């Protein structure tokens, strides 16, 4: 066969058969992620939602479980693919049992920080959730350096590295979410400023001269969180504090709010602004046209 004819046939096969088939085998991600922070009182829950499929990061306190379930339904969640518990305090993990009943086939991801010597205040709730997780066949352990791939997005676990001690807050999971469009969400759990400051080199490496689009501030805006250098480096477009109205701990601290306002494009808090919903597309975050939560008015521009 003529050599030029052979070359033509090979080129034809590649351009019109092999190359289209390769693309047909690749998933087409919508690049349209919603980030929802429901008002769960003095606690925190974060919903990542795309095309009806969701990841839930923390559940808020047990008394907010029904409300959280209602909000997930209102936003059109039909599949819960992962449940993360950043740590085992009741304001973050109180709804675990209720969510597990509703979504019995969802993997539950936590760190392996199971302290043997709990401080007195943690002995009321924490042993119960730890025992429930020990008997949960879908419980999985994640560590710093692990990555969960979901709907074209990447969830990087960047803390803790080597869980130790009895301080549950200090060993909270910290997650950096990189969306299919290259946008960034940073969820700090309840870690303190020392941990945050230590994560700056890691974040610099991940962000590579980009910034954070949405920051879920650490520890409900407590004074021991929100390291100024971390906020300066990440420069979030939107900073969110999940906190209860008129809470007895006086969260968020005034100096933390001042710090956030200095370096964030916009700062919002669930106790005053209610449920928060943003759509993260290629152009950045925009306020969702979300289902109405009658506990508080929806955020508007």
C-alpha positions in Angstrom: 0.0 0.0 0.0 1.2 3.5 -0.8 2.9 5.1 2.2 1.0 8.3 1.8 -2.3 6.4 1.8 -1.3 4.6 5.0 -0.5 7.9 6.7 -3.9 9.3 5.5 -5.8 6.3 6.9 -4.0 6.6 10.3 -4.7 10.3 10.5 -8.4 9.7 9.6 -8.7 7.0 12.3 -7.2 9.4 14.9 -9.1 12.5 14.0 -12.6 11.0 13.4 -12.7 7.8 15.5 -10.1 7.6 18.2 -10.0 11.2 19.3 -13.8 11.7 19.6 -14.1 8.3 21.4 -11.6 9.5 24.0 -13.6 12.7 24.6 -16.8 10.7 24.8 -15.3 8.6 27.6 -14.6 11.7 29.7 -17.2 13.1 32.1 -18.5 16.6 31.3 -18.6 18.5 34.6 -21.0 21.3 34.9 -18.6 23.6 36.6 -21.5 25.1 38.6 -21.0 24.3 42.2 -23.3 25.7 44.9 -21.9 26.3 48.4 -24.6 26.5 51.0 -24.1 27.4 54.7 -27.4 26.9 56.5 -28.2 28.8 59.7 -27.9 26.0 62.2 -27.6 28.2 65.3 -24.5 27.8 67.4 -22.8 25.3 65.1 -21.8 24.7 61.6 -22.8 22.8 58.5 -21.7 23.3 54.9 -23.3 21.8 51.8 -21.5 21.4 48.5 -24.1 20.8 45.8 -23.9 20.1 42.1 -26.6 18.6 39.9 -28.5 17.2 42.9 -25.5 15.4 44.3 -24.1 16.8 47.6 -21.3 16.6 50.1 -22.2 17.6 53.7 -19.3 18.9 55.9 -20.5 18.8 59.5 -24.1 18.7 60.7 -24.6 21.4 63.3 -26.1 20.5 66.7 -28.6 17.7 67.2 -31.6 20.1 67.7 -30.9 21.5 64.2 -31.0 18.2 62.4 -34.6 18.5 61.2 -34.0 22.0 59.9 -30.8 20.9 58.1 -32.7 18.0 56.5 -35.4 20.4 55.4 -32.9 22.8 53.9 -31.1 20.0 52.0 -34.5 18.9 50.5 -35.4 22.5 49.6 -32.1 22.9 47.7 -32.8 19.7 45.7 -30.3 17.3 47.3 -31.2 13.8 46.1 -27.9 12.1 46.7 -25.5 12.6 49.6 -22.2 11.2 48.4 -20.1 12.0 51.4 -20.5 13.2 55.0 -17.4 14.8 56.6 -17.2 15.4 60.3 -14.4 17.8 61.0 -14.4 16.8 64.6 -16.7 15.3 67.2 -18.0 18.3 69.2 -21.8 18.5 69.3 -22.0 21.8 67.4 -20.3 20.1 64.4 -21.3 16.4 64.7 -24.6 16.5 66.7 -26.7 15.6 63.7 -24.6 12.7 62.6 -27.0 10.0 63.8 -30.0 11.7 62.3 -28.3 12.3 59.0 -27.1 8.7 59.0 -30.7 7.5 59.4 -31.8 9.6 56.4 -28.7 8.6 54.3 -27.8 5.1 55.4 -25.5 4.4 52.4 -23.3 7.6 52.6 -19.6 7.2 53.5 -18.7 9.1 56.7 -15.2 10.6 56.6 -13.3 11.7 59.7 -9.7 12.0 61.0 -8.4 9.2 63.3 -8.2 11.6 66.2 -9.9 9.6 69.0 -8.4 10.9 72.2 -8.5 8.5 75.2 -8.4 11.3 77.8 -11.2 13.7 77.1 -11.5 16.9 79.0 -14.6 17.0 81.3 -16.9 19.0 79.0 -16.3 16.6 76.1 -17.2 13.5 78.1 -20.9 14.1 77.7 -21.4 13.8 73.9 -18.1 12.8 72.3 -17.9 9.1 73.5 -21.3 8.5 72.1 -20.5 9.7 68.6 -17.1 7.9 68.7 -18.9 4.7 69.6 -21.4 5.2 66.8 -18.6 5.8 64.3 -16.8 2.7 65.5 -19.9 0.6 64.6 -20.6 2.4 61.2 -19.4 0.1 58.4 -19.2 3.1 56.0 -16.9 5.1 58.3 -13.6 6.0 56.6 -10.4 7.7 58.0 -8.8 10.5 56.0 -5.4 12.2 56.7 -3.6 15.4 55.6 -2.5 14.7 52.0 -5.6 12.7 51.0 -7.8 14.0 48.1 -11.4 13.1 47.4 -12.4 13.5 43.8 -16.1 14.3 43.3 -18.0 15.7 40.3 -14.9 17.1 38.8 -14.0 18.9 42.1 -11.1 18.0 44.4 -11.4 18.0 48.2 -7.9 18.2 49.7 -7.5 17.3 53.3 -4.7 19.6 54.5 -4.9 19.0 58.3 -4.3 17.2 60.7 -1.0 15.5 59.8 -0.4 13.4 62.9 -3.4 13.7 65.2 -2.5 13.7 68.9 -3.5 15.1 72.3 -7.0 15.6 73.7 -7.8 19.0 72.0 -10.5 18.2 69.5 -10.6 21.7 68.1 -6.9 21.7 67.3 -7.2 18.4 65.4 -10.2 19.4 63.3 -10.1 18.5 59.6 -9.2 21.5 57.4 -10.4 21.1 53.8 -9.4 23.0 50.7 -11.9 22.5 47.9 -10.7 23.1 44.3 -13.6 23.3 41.9 -13.7 22.0 38.4 -13.3 25.7 37.3 -10.3 26.3 39.5 -12.2 28.2 42.2 -11.2 27.7 45.9 -13.1 27.1 49.1 -11.3 26.9 52.4 -13.1 25.3 55.4 -11.2 25.7 58.6 -13.2 23.6 61.1 -12.3 24.7 64.7 -8.6 24.9 64.4 -6.7 27.7 66.2 -4.4 30.4 65.0 -1.2 28.3 65.6 -2.5 25.6 63.3 -3.7 28.1 60.7 -0.3 29.8 60.7 1.4 26.5 60.2 -0.8 25.8 57.1 0.4 28.9 55.3 3.2 27.1 53.3 0.8 24.3 52.3 -1.8 26.9 51.1 0.8 28.8 49.2 1.7 25.7 47.3 -1.9 24.8 46.6 -3.1 28.3 45.6 -0.2 29.2 43.4 -0.8 32.9 43.2 -4.6 32.5 43.2 -6.8 33.5 46.1 -9.6 31.8 48.1 -13.1 32.5 46.8 -15.0 31.5 49.9 -13.6 31.1 53.4 -15.6 29.4 56.2 -13.8 31.0 59.1 -12.4 28.8 61.9 -14.1 28.2 65.3 -17.1 30.4 64.6 -14.9 33.5 64.7 -13.5 32.9 68.2 -10.6 35.1 69.2 -8.2 32.1 69.1 -8.8 31.6 65.3 -8.4 33.5 62.0 -4.6 34.0 61.9 -4.0 37.4 60.3 -1.2 36.2 58.0 -3.3 33.3 56.7 -6.2 35.8 55.9 -3.7 38.2 54.2 -2.2 35.4 52.1 -5.5 33.8 51.0 -7.4 37.1 50.6 -10.9 35.5 50.4 -13.5 37.2 48.2 -16.1 36.1 50.8 -15.6 35.3 54.4 -18.3 33.4 56.3 -18.8 33.0 60.0 -21.3 30.3 61.1 -22.5 31.3 64.5 -25.6 31.4 66.7 -27.5 34.6 67.5 -26.7 36.1 70.9 -24.6 33.1 71.9 -23.2 32.8 75.4 -19.6 32.7 74.1 -19.8 36.1 72.5 -18.7 34.7 69.1 -17.5 36.1 66.8 -14.8 38.2 68.5 -14.6 41.8 67.4 -10.9 41.6 66.5 -11.6 38.6 64.3 -14.4 40.5 62.5 -12.1 43.5 62.0 -9.4 41.2 60.6 -11.8 39.6 58.2 -13.2 42.9 57.0 -9.7 44.1 56.3 -8.7 41.3 54.0 -12.0 39.9 52.7 -14.1 41.4 49.9 -17.3 40.7 51.8 -17.9 39.3 55.3 -21.2 37.5 56.3 -22.4 35.7 59.3 -25.3 33.3 59.7 -26.7 34.8 62.9 -27.4 38.1 61.1 -27.5 37.2 57.4 -29.3 33.9 57.7 -28.6 31.0 55.3 -26.0 31.8 52.8 -25.8 30.3 49.3 -23.3 31.0 46.6 -22.9 29.6 43.1 -19.2 29.1 42.1 -18.7 29.2 38.3 -15.7 30.0 36.2 -16.3 33.7 36.9 -16.3 33.3 40.7 -18.9 33.4 43.4 -22.4 34.8 42.9 -25.4 34.8 45.2 -27.7 31.8 44.6 -31.3 32.1 43.7 -32.1 29.6 46.5 -35.2 28.3 48.0 -36.6 30.5 50.7 -35.7 29.8 54.4 -38.5 31.4 56.4 -36.3 31.7 59.5 -34.4 34.6 58.1 -34.6 36.6 54.8 -32.3 35.3 52.0 -29.2 37.3 51.3 -29.5 39.7 48.4 -27.0 41.9 46.5 
